[in-house]
Amino acid sequence: MSKRFIGVDRSGDLKNPTDHLYYVATRHSRRKKEKKWVICVTKEQKKRFQKTVPECHELIGAIMMFKTVNSIFHPGYSIQVDKDYHGKSRKRVLYYMQRLFGSVNYGKPYCADPPIEFLPKEYSSSVKHADAKSKLARKKRLLPDEVDPNIEDLLNILKKARRIKNR
């Protein structure tokens, strides 16, 4: 396992009626520079997802975490996600994220199957750092890089993955 990590955190919850959801991924480069990516999902898009997407909580969570991590990912890094998901939900999110990395980064050996683990912020400094950034984003002190991203292509990839898994 590498000693370089990408921390991922989400502020807000799809099930609860908050104004916005923020997904944040951060990493520190070898030169001690911080790279971060912030995605904001508005209340209107959350409602649209909940009406049209089955298993909305896991699918949208996996897609948004993938989009934040993939934009700052560099080979040699491990991904540490905040422990927001539990039990079967965590297994589904992990499966969906691995499926997305494998499909989108096909042909790049390390990028197609990066190590992903779920840790609480008390045990991971990178997750703790991402948690601090997500709180700043939620308080409107950190501007998002993307607002309501188009995820139709990624949803299609995961719909095919669900059909294969259910056989």
C-alpha positions as CSV (number, residue, x, y, z in Angstrom):
1,M,0.0,0.0,0.0
2,S,1.3,3.4,-0.8
3,K,1.9,6.2,1.7
4,R,0.2,8.7,-0.5
5,F,-3.5,9.1,0.0
6,I,-6.5,10.9,-1.5
7,G,-9.1,11.8,1.0
8,V,-12.8,11.9,0.0
9,D,-15.7,13.3,2.0
10,R,-19.3,14.2,1.5
11,S,-21.2,16.9,3.3
12,G,-24.9,16.5,3.4
13,D,-27.0,13.4,2.7
14,L,-29.2,12.4,-0.2
15,K,-31.9,11.2,2.1
16,N,-32.2,14.4,4.2
17,P,-33.5,17.6,2.7
18,T,-30.4,19.8,2.8
19,D,-29.9,22.6,0.3
20,H,-26.8,21.2,-1.4
21,L,-24.5,18.1,-1.3
22,Y,-20.8,18.7,-1.6
23,Y,-18.3,16.0,-2.5
24,V,-14.7,16.8,-1.9
25,A,-11.4,15.0,-2.8
26,T,-8.0,16.3,-1.7
27,R,-4.5,15.1,-2.1
28,H,-1.0,16.5,-1.3
29,S,1.6,16.1,-4.0
30,R,5.2,15.3,-3.5
31,R,6.0,19.0,-3.6
32,K,3.6,19.6,-0.7
33,K,1.0,21.3,-2.9
34,E,-2.6,20.6,-2.3
35,K,-4.9,19.4,-5.1
36,K,-8.6,19.4,-4.5
37,W,-11.8,19.0,-6.4
38,V,-15.2,20.0,-5.2
39,I,-18.6,19.0,-6.8
40,C,-21.9,20.5,-5.7
41,V,-25.2,18.8,-6.2
42,T,-28.2,21.1,-5.9
43,K,-31.5,20.3,-4.3
44,E,-33.3,20.2,-7.6
45,Q,-30.9,17.7,-9.1
46,K,-31.2,15.5,-6.0
47,K,-35.0,15.4,-6.3
48,R,-34.6,14.5,-10.0
49,F,-32.2,11.7,-9.2
50,Q,-34.5,10.3,-6.4
51,K,-37.4,10.1,-8.9
52,T,-35.5,8.6,-11.8
53,V,-32.6,6.5,-10.4
54,P,-33.2,3.3,-8.4
55,E,-30.7,2.8,-5.5
56,C,-30.1,6.5,-5.8
57,H,-28.2,6.9,-2.5
58,E,-25.5,4.4,-3.5
59,L,-25.3,5.1,-7.2
60,I,-25.1,8.9,-7.0
61,G,-22.6,8.6,-4.1
62,A,-20.3,6.3,-6.0
63,I,-20.5,8.5,-9.2
64,M,-19.8,11.7,-7.4
65,M,-16.9,10.3,-5.4
66,F,-15.5,8.8,-8.6
67,K,-15.8,12.2,-10.4
68,T,-14.0,14.0,-7.6
69,V,-11.2,11.5,-7.3
70,N,-10.7,10.9,-11.0
71,S,-10.1,14.5,-11.6
72,I,-7.1,14.6,-9.2
73,F,-6.0,11.0,-9.3
74,H,-2.4,10.2,-9.9
75,P,-0.9,6.6,-10.1
76,G,0.6,5.6,-6.8
77,Y,-2.1,7.0,-4.6
78,S,-4.6,5.1,-2.4
79,I,-8.2,6.4,-2.0
80,Q,-9.5,6.8,1.5
81,V,-13.3,7.5,1.8
82,D,-15.1,8.8,4.8
83,K,-17.1,6.0,6.5
84,D,-20.5,7.4,5.6
85,Y,-21.8,4.1,4.2
86,H,-22.3,0.9,6.2
87,G,-23.0,-2.8,5.5
88,K,-24.5,-3.6,2.1
89,S,-24.6,0.0,1.2
90,R,-20.8,0.2,1.5
91,K,-20.3,-2.9,-0.5
92,R,-22.5,-1.5,-3.3
93,V,-20.7,1.8,-3.3
94,L,-17.3,0.1,-3.4
95,Y,-18.4,-2.2,-6.3
96,Y,-19.8,0.8,-8.3
97,M,-16.6,2.8,-7.8
98,Q,-14.4,-0.1,-8.8
99,R,-16.6,-0.6,-11.9
100,L,-16.3,3.0,-12.8
101,F,-12.6,3.1,-12.4
102,G,-12.2,0.0,-14.5
103,S,-14.5,1.2,-17.3
104,V,-13.3,4.8,-17.6
105,N,-9.6,4.1,-17.0
106,Y,-9.4,0.9,-19.1
107,G,-5.9,0.2,-20.3
108,K,-4.2,2.1,-17.4
109,P,-3.3,-0.7,-15.0
110,Y,-3.0,1.2,-11.7
111,C,-5.7,3.7,-12.5
112,A,-8.2,1.0,-13.4
113,D,-8.0,-0.7,-10.0
114,P,-6.8,1.7,-7.3
115,P,-6.9,0.6,-3.7
116,I,-10.1,2.0,-2.0
117,E,-10.8,1.9,1.7
118,F,-13.5,3.4,4.0
119,L,-12.1,5.0,7.2
120,P,-13.4,7.3,9.8
121,K,-11.8,10.7,10.0
122,E,-10.3,9.9,13.4
123,Y,-8.0,7.3,11.8
124,S,-7.0,9.1,8.6
125,S,-5.5,12.5,8.3
126,S,-6.4,12.7,4.5
127,V,-10.1,12.0,5.3
128,K,-10.0,14.6,8.1
129,H,-8.5,17.1,5.7
130,A,-11.3,16.4,3.1
131,D,-13.9,16.7,5.9
132,A,-12.6,20.1,6.8
133,K,-12.8,21.2,3.1
134,S,-16.3,19.8,2.7
135,K,-17.4,21.8,5.8
136,L,-15.9,25.0,4.2
137,A,-17.7,24.2,1.0
138,R,-21.0,23.7,2.8
139,K,-20.6,27.1,4.5
140,K,-19.9,28.7,1.0
141,R,-16.3,29.5,1.9
142,L,-14.9,27.1,-0.8
143,L,-16.2,27.4,-4.3
144,P,-17.2,24.2,-6.2
145,D,-15.3,23.3,-9.3
146,E,-18.5,21.7,-10.8
147,V,-22.1,22.3,-10.1
148,D,-24.7,19.7,-11.1
149,P,-22.4,17.7,-13.4
150,N,-23.8,15.6,-16.2
151,I,-23.6,12.0,-15.1
152,E,-25.7,10.2,-17.7
153,D,-22.7,8.3,-19.3
154,L,-21.6,7.1,-15.9
155,L,-25.1,6.1,-14.9
156,N,-25.3,4.0,-18.1
157,I,-22.0,2.2,-17.2
158,L,-23.4,1.4,-13.8
159,K,-26.8,0.2,-15.1
160,K,-24.9,-2.3,-17.3
161,A,-22.9,-3.3,-14.3
162,R,-26.1,-3.9,-12.2
163,R,-27.6,-6.1,-14.9
164,I,-24.4,-8.2,-15.1
165,K,-24.2,-8.5,-11.3
166,N,-27.9,-9.5,-10.9
167,R,-27.6,-12.5,-13.3
